[in-house]
Amino acid sequence: MTTSPAAAPRNASEGSGWGWGWTEKALSDDECRALGQMMPGLDADPIPIPRAYDLRLATPRIAPPPTLAAICSTEPRDRASHTYGKAFRDIVRALRLDYDHAPDLVARPRNEQDIVDVLDWASAADVAVIPYGAGSSVVGGVECRSAEHHAVVSLDLATMRDVLEVDRTSHAALIQAGAFGPELEHRLAAHGLTLRFFPQSFEFSTLGGWLATRAGGHFATGETHIDDLTEAIRAVTPRGVSESWRLPASGAGPSHDRLFLGSEGALGVITQAWMRVRPRPTHRASASLRFADVHQGFAAVRAITQSGLRPANCRLLDPAEAMLSGVGDGRAGVLVLGVESATAPVDDRLAEIVALASDFGGATTSPPGERASSRDTDDEGAATWRSAFLRMPYVRDGVARMGGIAETFETAITWDRLAELYESVREELRAAIKEVCGVDGIIACRLTHAYPDGAAPYFTVTAPAGGADQLRAWDALKVVAGDALARHSATITHHHAVGRDHRPWYDRQRSEPFGAALRAVKRELDPAGILNPGILIDP
Ligand SMILES: Cc1cc2nc3c(=O)[nH]c(=O)nc-3n(C[C@H](O)[C@H](O)[C@H](O)COP(=O)(O)OP(=O)(O)OC[C@H]3O[C@@H](n4cnc5c(N)ncnc54)[C@H](O)[C@@H]3O)c2cc1C
């Protein structure tokens, strides 16, 4: 994972605009065609990459007041790059130059007062405000679909991205919400510290986005969510600034911070947070094991998480996922393990974990051993998995350009129900792909995070659209997936958040008294209902 500040984008417009990540890393036309050879049924040629001058956006419905003009942009490229997140549906619509939901303005606040001013103006002028980190949402979190407001402003926090203070005594750092992953890590590295929060979207996502979506990061066990690393949050709401005290823990009533963790821009704009940081690990080791029977792999992961050995990485890839990641031939699952420590060698702990996994039939693909801190010297399976993991979003965009479907969804469920969920989701999706697309697709699964009482399966669906419209086909498959999860009482999201795409299932998942409380909080903090309308509750 690079931590060079040069690797940090300055803002969302600096990425490819239409797809994931860096422009130069996107698959070339020839690489897209090569995908077509691997998956019969894809188009013969890729959809051309949109060019900035092809953008045709509606005229902005509103002009900023003179006091905010200096921080607002109506540039088509700015508005286009803030229209969508980075879900498959977003990529396809961007490729089609469909920017019907483009915000009228993009505001880039320099400080909290600018945010207060934007919210005051927007509340009075009935303008929806969409807090925007880096736009890596995969659940429609930054796309304003509501037509109820006079206009829409995307509030891009990327201009507020400093590490303001580091408390070496308490191992905490005060970080502004707009800080992108690489830059934030680079600043902490100067102090020998790290947040060690590496979601797959690390390069193109921000601290504020992680907090607002309760993102899941590097640690596959233990402190899996950003929640666990959060000490105190400061947020600007239309009703004033909310700030919690810095505390290592507190039993004083419902948690202050929990209100904003996962609030997805609907309750306030997170401006900064004190985050728990740690010394950088100096001892790391990794190993990988093959499982002929993926269910034995599940059992191994359960035993590992219940053993208290707490590997940092413990990701079980099912046979299809192992094949897509280049670490298997499609016949066996692969368990990728990693252990790390800032203080003591980890080889014994890794050996213990490997031995435990072997009891369930896991066969090591290479002997485990400790390697000093460089990732370059990872176990081969782990290294191959990691580079495929980082490349996957670019490949997904390539499949989208070739007229196919490539999308992921994720959940969490207790161990006693995992096997049944895994089998039935795959079976139902397989049938649905056949029905919707008329062809066979690939359904791959990995366990991204694991707990003593359950795990988070993450599914990837890849298929030719088979003559069906790509978007309609995916929407139909998504309903099948969401309904299957709900039937098993598995969460509609473990870490991708609710956004707009998961609302129907989220509404079923939460209790009515809780929903009523959320609506009351929204009314109180955002009386004009301008903040990210449609998120968590109806506008
Ligand atoms: C290729 C890829 C890989 C991904 N991998 C992971 C992963 O490993 N783990 C994971 O958890 N997620 C992952 N995601 C999803 C996404 O990266 C996360 O949801 C991330 O937390 C969003 O951060 P962002 O800064 O891009 O926020 P945005 O996408 O800009 O916003 C997300 C939501 O948060 C709100 N928001 C953003 N900033 C603020 C703020 N300062 N105050 C209030 N609300 C705010 C927005 O209004 C929106 O509702 C991935 C996405 C992609 C495309």
The ligand as a Gaussian input file, in Angstrom:
#p B3LYP/6-31G(d) Opt

LIG

0 1
 C      -13.175000      -0.146000      -5.713000
 C      -13.840000       0.104000      -4.390000
 C      -13.401000      -0.569000      -3.272000
 C      -14.012000      -0.342000      -2.051000
 N      -13.532000      -0.984000      -0.945000
 C      -14.090000      -0.749000       0.252000
 C      -13.593000      -1.399000       1.413000
 O      -12.626000      -2.154000       1.382000
 N      -14.204000      -1.136000       2.582000
 C      -15.272000      -0.284000       2.665000
 O      -15.785000      -0.077000       3.752000
 N      -15.767000       0.325000       1.572000
 C      -15.202000       0.139000       0.386000
 N      -15.685000       0.774000      -0.719000
 C      -16.793000       1.732000      -0.584000
 C      -16.318000       3.179000      -0.297000
 O      -14.956000       3.333000      -0.626000
 C      -16.528000       3.514000       1.162000
 O      -17.924000       3.613000       1.407000
 C      -15.853000       4.808000       1.627000
 O      -15.976000       4.885000       3.016000
 C      -16.418000       6.069000       1.011000
 O      -15.504000       7.131000       1.244000
 P      -15.516000       8.432000       0.342000
 O      -14.591000       9.402000       0.965000
 O      -15.276000       8.104000      -1.060000
 O      -17.000000       8.927000       0.570000
 P      -18.139000       9.304000      -0.526000
 O      -18.316000       8.195000      -1.472000
 O      -17.803000      10.631000      -1.065000
 O      -19.375000       9.407000       0.419000
 C      -19.952000       8.253000       0.999000
 C      -21.092000       8.679000       1.931000
 O      -20.565000       9.394000       3.038000
 C      -21.070000      10.719000       3.070000
 N      -19.942000      11.578000       3.433000
 C      -18.728000      11.651000       2.848000
 N      -17.934000      12.510000       3.515000
 C      -18.676000      12.993000       4.544000
 C      -18.431000      13.914000       5.587000
 N      -17.259000      14.530000       5.742000
 N      -19.435000      14.175000       6.468000
 C      -20.627000      13.562000       6.359000
 N      -20.913000      12.689000       5.390000
 C      -19.949000      12.397000       4.498000
 C      -21.621000      10.992000       1.676000
 O      -22.666000      11.946000       1.710000
 C      -22.099000       9.612000       1.276000
 O      -23.356000       9.341000       1.831000
 C      -15.095000       0.563000      -1.961000
 C      -15.525000       1.254000      -3.110000
 C      -14.901000       1.026000      -4.316000
 C      -15.364000       1.777000      -5.514000

